[in-house]
Amino acid sequence: MLTVGVDVGGTSVQAGVIDKVGAVIDTARVATPGEEGALEDAIAGVVDQLGQRHQIRAVGLAVAGFIAADRRTVMYAPHLAWRDAPVVERVRSRTGLPVVLEHDANAAAVAEHRYGAGRGARVMTLIALGTGIGGAVVLDGEIFRGARGVAPELGHLRVVPHGRPCSCGKQGCWERYCSGTGLATTAIELLARHPGRSTVLAREATGDPGSVTGRRVAAAARDGDPIAQQAMAELARWLGDGLALVADVYDPDLIVIAGGVSESAPLFLDDARDHYRTVLTGAGHRPLARIRTAQLADEAGMVGAGVLAREGLAAARPTVRSWSGVFRRR
C-alpha cells in the first residue's frame, strides 16, 4: 500500500512515494508557486506524476505553518500563500485521493521516531534548525499538538529581551540566534565589529552581503575562517541554552537535531551538549537527555507525511480510491 508524502516548502514542493517500511521509492519536485491555486495545482501535479508510475492510495502534506486542530486547514504559513485555507479539501478535490495534513516538524518527528534517530524513545523532542526553528514533541509514540493544534512553537521562545527582530513580530526569538539565518546574522555582526579578523567571509560580504548565508558560514568555518568559527561557537551556545529550556519543560529522554543546519553538526554539537549540561536546571543532579542528529535528512518530512497518510487511510477503511493512470474503485 503506497502513499505519497509531500513536503511543501517555501522554495520547492518535494513529493515521495513511501512504502510500508518508510522507504522513499520515487520522488518528484517542483518550484513552489506564490499563489494559492497554483500551489495546490503544483501539489496535484507532483502527485499525478508519481501516480503515473505507482498505485497511490493516499496523500500526506507536511507544511511549515499553523495547522488547525482538525488538521484540515492551514491557518497561517509564513512562507506560503495559504491563509485560513481548507487545504485538505482543495487537494483532495484535485487528486481524488484521501489527504492528511500535518506540520512539517511533526511529520519529520514521526519519521525519525519510527525509522530514524528516535526509535525507542518514550519522550522525544525534535529541533529542526533551518531557515528558522521548527519543533515537535512525541509522547509515547503520539505527536503532542497542544489544545489548538499549533504546539510547540519552540523557535519563538524569547531568549533575548529586546533582541533581534523576528518575522513573527516579537524580538529576541530563539530562531533569530540559533538557525541558518541566525548564524548568518551573527557572522555579519562579527564582521562589522572585527573587520580585520576574517579572510573568506570579509571578501564575500564586501562584494555581496547576501552571499553570507548559514551554509556559507559553516563552509568558511571548516576552512579555518576565525569569524566563521566564532559564529559557530555562538550558535553552539544558543543551541545549548535552548536545549536546556526544552529539557526543563518536556524532560525528554531524547532530543533529535534535524534541519539543514544539522548537516554541520560536527562544528557545533559537542560544544552545544557541553553548554546544555552546565545550564540545565539541576545540572549534575538529574539524568541528561540523549542528543542525536537526525538520520533521515531532508526526506523526513516526506516520509512522516506518507506514514500519516497510510494511518489515515487505515482508519477510514473500507472505501478508498486508487490511482494507477486512471482512478478506479478498489
QUICORCOR-V966895 format. One record per backbone hydrogen bond with DSSP energy under -0.5 kcal/mol. CO is the residue of the C=O (numbers start at 1). NH is the residue of the N-H. If there is no record, write none. Layout:
# QUICORCOR-V966895
co = <CO/CO>
nh = <NH/NH>
This chain:
# QUICORCOR-V966895
co = <2/3/4/5/5/6/6/7/7/8/11/12/12/13/13/14/15/16/16/17/17/18/19/23/23/26/28/30/31/35/36/37/38/39/40/41/42/43/44/45/46/47/48/50/50/51/54/55/56/57/58/59/60/61/61/62/63/63/65/66/66/68/71/72/73/73/74/75/76/77/82/85/85/86/87/88/89/90/91/92/98/100/102/103/104/105/106/107/108/109/110/111/111/112/112/116/118/122/123/123/124/125/126/126/127/127/128/128/129/129/130/130/131/132/133/134/136/137/137/138/138/139/142/143/145/152/153/154/155/157/157/160/164/164/166/170/172/172/173/174/174/175/179/180/181/182/183/184/185/186/187/188/189/190/194/194/199/200/201/202/203/204/208/209/211/213/214/215/216/217/218/219/220/221/225/226/227/228/229/230/231/232/233/234/235/236/237/238/239/240/241/242/243/244/245/246/247/253/254/255/255/256/256/257/258/259/260/261/262/264/265/265/268/269/270/271/272/273/274/275/275/276/280/282/290/292/296/297/299/300/301/302/303/304/305/306/307/308/309/310/311/312/313/314/316/318/320/322/323/324/326/328>
nh = <57/18/60/7/16/8/62/9/14/64/32/9/14/15/30/7/28/5/18/25/26/3/22/19/25/17/15/13/33/39/40/41/42/43/44/45/46/47/48/49/50/51/52/53/54/325/56/2/323/98/4/100/6/63/102/8/65/104/67/75/76/71/101/88/68/75/85/84/66/80/77/74/87/90/91/92/93/94/95/96/59/61/63/107/108/109/110/111/112/113/114/115/116/116/118/119/121/140/253/254/138/256/128/136/129/258/130/134/261/262/180/181/181/130/155/128/126/139/144/124/140/142/139/145/151/154/156/157/175/159/174/163/172/173/169/166/159/160/176/177/178/182/183/184/185/186/187/188/189/190/191/192/193/194/197/198/203/204/205/206/207/208/211/212/213/217/218/219/220/221/222/223/225/224/229/230/231/232/233/234/235/236/237/238/239/240/241/242/243/244/245/246/247/248/249/250/251/290/125/257/292/127/258/294/129/262/263/264/265/267/268/269/272/273/274/275/276/277/278/278/279/280/283/285/255/257/299/300/303/304/305/306/307/308/309/310/311/312/313/314/315/316/317/317/319/320/330/328/56/326/324/322>
